[in-house]
Amino acid sequence: MALLVFSGKIIESKDPQDWDNSREQMNFGFSSGDEGVGQPYFYITAYPFDEKLFETDLPGFARWQKEGWKGVVIEFDQLHNHSVTNDELLSLFKNLLQQNYQQKKGT
């Protein structure tokens, strides 16, 4: 299950007719676990991914994923076993959206 957020920008080096791969986007989703993260987790990715995002400080309940794919991992246990508020999650989402799109603008 995932939510894609599109910036509205077409990636210069991509064919605009290839809709899925030519649009700048961020993906917020949930996985039941895989070979990279062995337990259920939420994730946040950006396409195309700008490695400057790794400079963004994350709250204690989240971590950067750098192997296999690049983005933020929030393990389900972190949310289940700790009191993470909706405001903390929304703040993280908003911060990453702003950081990602500001960097691409060059500001």
C-alpha positions in Angstrom: 0.0 0.0 0.0 1.5 3.4 -1.0 0.7 7.0 -1.7 2.6 8.7 -4.5 3.0 12.5 -4.4 3.9 14.1 -7.7 5.6 17.5 -7.9 4.3 18.2 -11.4 7.8 18.3 -12.9 8.9 16.1 -15.7 12.5 14.8 -15.3 14.6 16.3 -18.1 16.4 13.2 -19.1 13.3 11.0 -19.3 10.7 10.4 -22.1 7.5 12.3 -21.1 5.5 9.5 -22.7 6.8 7.1 -20.1 4.5 8.6 -17.5 5.6 6.5 -14.4 9.3 7.1 -14.9 9.4 10.6 -16.2 7.6 12.4 -13.3 9.3 13.6 -10.2 7.7 11.9 -7.2 7.8 10.9 -3.5 6.4 7.6 -2.3 5.0 7.0 1.2 4.1 3.4 1.8 4.0 0.2 3.9 5.7 -3.1 3.3 5.1 -6.4 5.2 8.9 -6.9 5.1 11.5 -8.1 2.6 15.0 -9.3 2.3 16.4 -5.7 3.1 14.2 -5.1 6.1 13.0 -8.3 7.7 9.9 -6.9 9.5 6.9 -4.8 8.6 7.9 -1.2 7.9 6.8 2.1 6.5 9.0 3.8 3.9 9.5 7.1 2.2 11.4 7.3 -1.1 12.0 10.0 -3.7 12.4 9.6 -7.5 14.8 10.6 -8.7 16.6 10.3 -5.4 19.0 13.1 -4.4 21.6 11.8 -2.0 21.7 15.3 -0.3 18.5 14.1 1.4 20.8 11.9 3.5 21.9 15.1 5.2 18.4 15.6 6.6 18.2 14.7 10.3 15.6 12.1 11.1 13.7 11.6 14.4 14.7 8.6 16.6 11.9 6.4 15.3 13.2 6.6 11.7 16.4 5.6 9.9 18.0 6.0 6.5 18.0 3.0 4.1 21.1 3.1 1.9 21.4 -0.5 0.6 19.2 -2.0 -2.1 17.1 1.1 -2.2 17.4 4.6 -0.8 14.9 6.2 1.5 13.6 6.4 5.0 12.5 3.3 7.0 10.2 3.4 10.0 9.9 -0.1 11.4 6.4 -1.0 12.5 7.7 -1.9 16.0 9.0 1.7 16.4 5.5 2.9 16.0 3.8 0.1 17.9 6.2 0.1 20.9 6.7 3.9 21.3 4.5 6.8 21.5 5.0 8.5 18.2 2.4 11.2 17.6 0.6 12.0 14.3 2.2 15.4 14.5 5.7 13.9 14.6 4.9 11.7 11.6 3.4 14.6 9.6 6.3 16.8 10.5 8.7 14.2 9.1 6.7 13.8 5.9 6.5 17.6 5.4 10.1 18.1 6.1 11.2 15.5 3.6 8.9 16.8 1.0 10.3 20.4 1.5 13.9 19.2 1.6 13.5 17.1 -1.6 11.8 19.7 -3.7 13.9 22.7 -2.4 17.1 20.8 -3.3 15.9 20.2 -6.8 15.1 23.9 -7.2 18.6 24.7 -6.1 17.4 26.8 -3.1 
